[in-house]
Amino acid sequence: MFNFFSAKSKKYEDIPSGTFHDLMLQPDTVIIDVRTAGEFASGKIRGARNLDMMSSAFASQVRNLPKDKTYLLYCRSGNRSGQACEIMAEMGFEKLKNLSGGIMSWPFETV
């Protein structure tokens, strides 16, 4: 019948800040901040591009991104970026990493 205890497998990986930081330095890696423009302006991870997940333009902006890159996503707490990873996975992106705990758990420099 129904198995309410089986979790749907995620098509992205939640990673800690240290791993996220290490991956940022790799070639073919794109950092995406899915927070609002106001949140983005208040401080971001160096090199991040802002694509507001709550914007009606989010899907069309993502659709234009190359699928062969590794995408590192973050938001304030990790919730919205996890949702954004799911959306991107449904669009065919395969190399998706979500910052566990979001920028609130980021111990490194912000700009």
SULLINHU-V867668 format. One record per residue. N is the residue number from 1. RES is the residue in three letters. PSI is psi in degrees with one decimal (999 if undefined). OMEGA is omega in degrees with one decimal (NA if undefined). Layout:
BEGIN
n & res & psi & omega
N & RES & PSI & OMEGA
N & RES & PSI & OMEGA
END
This chain:
BEGIN
n & res & psi & omega
1 & MET & -126.8 & -179.9
2 & PHE & 137.6 & 175.3
3 & ASN & 98.2 & -176.7
4 & PHE & -9.9 & -176.1
5 & PHE & -10.8 & 179.4
6 & SER & 123.9 & -179.0
7 & ALA & 141.4 & 175.1
8 & LYS & 133.3 & -178.3
9 & SER & 135.0 & -179.7
10 & LYS & 147.8 & 178.5
11 & LYS & 22.6 & 176.0
12 & TYR & 170.8 & -177.7
13 & GLU & 131.5 & 171.5
14 & ASP & 126.9 & -177.7
15 & ILE & 149.6 & 177.6
16 & PRO & 165.7 & -175.3
17 & SER & -37.0 & -179.9
18 & GLY & -43.6 & 178.1
19 & THR & -41.9 & 178.2
20 & PHE & -46.6 & -179.8
21 & HIS & -43.5 & 179.4
22 & ASP & -42.5 & -179.0
23 & LEU & -28.8 & 178.9
24 & MET & -32.1 & -174.0
25 & LEU & -6.5 & -178.2
26 & GLN & 148.6 & 175.5
27 & PRO & 159.2 & 179.6
28 & ASP & 30.8 & 176.9
29 & THR & 134.8 & 180.0
30 & VAL & 129.8 & 178.9
31 & ILE & 125.0 & -179.8
32 & ILE & 124.4 & 174.4
33 & ASP & 117.3 & -175.9
34 & VAL & 12.8 & 178.8
35 & ARG & 175.3 & 177.5
36 & THR & 163.6 & 178.9
37 & ALA & -38.2 & 178.4
38 & GLY & -44.2 & 177.8
39 & GLU & -42.5 & 179.9
40 & PHE & -42.3 & -178.8
41 & ALA & -23.5 & -177.4
42 & SER & -4.8 & 178.6
43 & GLY & 131.4 & -176.9
44 & LYS & 166.7 & 174.1
45 & ILE & 134.0 & -177.3
46 & ARG & 132.0 & 177.4
47 & GLY & -2.0 & -177.7
48 & ALA & 146.1 & 175.6
49 & ARG & 137.0 & -177.6
50 & ASN & 116.8 & 171.5
51 & LEU & 97.5 & -175.8
52 & ASP & 114.4 & -178.4
53 & MET & -27.4 & -177.9
54 & MET & -6.7 & -179.2
55 & SER & 146.1 & 177.2
56 & SER & -17.4 & -179.3
57 & ALA & -5.3 & -173.9
58 & PHE & -52.2 & -176.4
59 & ALA & -41.6 & -179.2
60 & SER & -33.8 & 176.9
61 & GLN & -42.9 & -179.1
62 & VAL & -39.4 & -177.7
63 & ARG & -28.6 & -178.5
64 & ASN & -3.9 & -178.7
65 & LEU & 146.6 & 177.3
66 & PRO & 138.6 & -175.7
67 & LYS & -6.4 & -176.3
68 & ASP & 1.5 & -179.1
69 & LYS & 165.4 & 173.4
70 & THR & 129.5 & -178.3
71 & TYR & 125.5 & 176.5
72 & LEU & 114.6 & -177.0
73 & LEU & 146.3 & 174.2
74 & TYR & 160.8 & 173.8
75 & CYS & -150.7 & -179.4
76 & ARG & -47.7 & -173.8
77 & SER & -9.3 & -178.0
78 & GLY & -8.9 & -177.9
79 & ASN & -57.3 & -179.7
80 & ARG & -38.8 & -179.6
81 & SER & -31.6 & 174.3
82 & GLY & -42.0 & 177.2
83 & GLN & -40.5 & 179.1
84 & ALA & -38.1 & 176.6
85 & CYS & -42.4 & 178.5
86 & GLU & -44.5 & 179.5
87 & ILE & -45.7 & -179.2
88 & MET & -37.7 & 178.1
89 & ALA & -40.3 & 178.1
90 & GLU & -24.9 & 179.0
91 & MET & -0.1 & 176.4
92 & GLY & 4.4 & 176.2
93 & PHE & 139.3 & -175.7
94 & GLU & -28.6 & -176.1
95 & LYS & 83.0 & -175.2
96 & LEU & 129.4 & 178.9
97 & LYS & 134.0 & -179.1
98 & ASN & 129.5 & 178.6
99 & LEU & 111.0 & 178.2
100 & SER & 127.6 & 178.7
101 & GLY & -2.9 & 177.1
102 & GLY & -165.0 & -177.3
103 & ILE & -18.8 & 176.6
104 & MET & -24.2 & -179.6
105 & SER & 7.5 & -175.3
106 & TRP & 111.0 & -178.2
107 & PRO & -4.0 & -175.8
108 & PHE & -179.7 & -177.2
109 & GLU & 143.0 & 168.5
110 & THR & 157.6 & -178.4
111 & VAL & 999 & NA
END
